[in-house]
């Protein structure tokens, strides 16, 4: 998942959309001009309008402006008589703000940002929608969960310039809200335009298996994503020469490259050591690199809205 290629592809699509809209408009006008009556009016209007636009740089020509308006009215009358939508005489752009240029002044248009986020979300997971921090009512949280969400939101707000811990372990029993918190992080970072890869450990294990036998290369997305989220570590089957080896390789490579990996699990440190090995254990418990977030509450009334 190459973010630069993704954005370049979106920009290229905008160029093509703009060209297509303008060509469709030109084709429509060309057909109308096959009628000599319309062609004469439209030719006069086009010429007079060009003259008027040039005159605006000097001194407004009121007489010329009047002629342009009269010709425009003739065009409108022609279209009305023939029951033709006058909106078709101008290109129909998907975005009326930037006219499919992708730029609003000297800034990227909101339509481009929206499309980037849509595609990032689509590429991040098989899910089509994530929960967000906005769905939480802090007043309904207990102190443990409140502290946990304060930690994770502070980390999100500090990324990428001010973070010291590049790995996060979200720990809690079944039903404690680990996946919900993971989704909130995914939603937040996608909204900010980062490449996020969200996988359950079962999905990641399967990708590793397919990669191992040469049938898939999607595992590289997990290596390269700005942020990788692995949900439910410990629920996957242990596959010989696959699970431990690829999990270590992913976590270690991302740590070396200072790319955050966020993992949720109900395993204790001893469970992780016994289930995997010392190499994975050391990567997930390094206090200099890892932030541990504990969720204790089993009452999830603090979630106001659901999917």
C-alpha positions, 0 to 999 in steps of 0.5 A: 500500500504505497501512499504516494502512488495512491495520491498520484492515482487519485490526482490522475483520476481527477484529470481524467474526470475533468477532461471527460466532463469538458469533452461531454459538454463540447460534444453536446454543444457541437450537436446543438450547433448543427442547427444553424439558428442556434449556431449563429446565436451561439457564435455571436454570444461566444465572440461578444463574451470574449470581447466583454471579458477582455474589456473588464481588464480595462474599463467595463463596456456597458453596451457590450455587456448589454449585447452579451446579456441579450444573446444569452437570453436568446440562447435561453429562449432557444433551449426552453423552446426545444426543452433542453436543460441549459445546465448541459452547456457547461461541464458537469464536474463532480466537485463544484468547488474545485471543478475537478482540479483537486485544488481549492485555491492553493490548498487540496480540495476537501473532495480529494481529502475525502477520496483519499480517506475513503480509499485508505479505509477500503484498503485498511481492512475488510471492514467498511466502517470503523467506530470513532472516538466521537461515539464515546461518552466520557461521563459514563466511563469508569476511571480505568477506561477513562485513563486508557482513552486519555492515553490513546487519544494523547498518543494519536494527537502526538503522532508522528512528531512527539511520540516516544513509544511506537508500539502500543499493547491494548490489554483486556479480557473478552468484551472489555472493548479492545476492538472498539478502541482499535477501531477508534484509532484506525478511524482517527488516523485514516481521517488524518490521511495516514495509511492504516492497516487493520488486521485480526491476528487470524487474518494476519496469520493467514496472510503469512501462510499464503505469503510463505507458500508464494500465493499472496504478497499482501503481507508487504502492506502490513510492513509498509503501512504508516500504522499497523493494528493487529487485533486479538493476538493469541486467537490464531492457530500456531502454524509451524514456520509461519506464525512466530517467524512472520509475527517477529519479522513484522514487529521487528522490521516496523520497530527498526523503521519507527513504524507504529504497531498497535496490538490488542490481546487478552494474554498476560506477559507470561502467556505471550512468552509461553505461546510465542518466544523470547524474541517476540516477548522482548519486542512487545514488552520493551518499556522504551518502545511500548505503551501498555494500555489496560482496559478493565471495564466489562460494562460498555455503556460508554459507547453511545452509538453503534454501527 
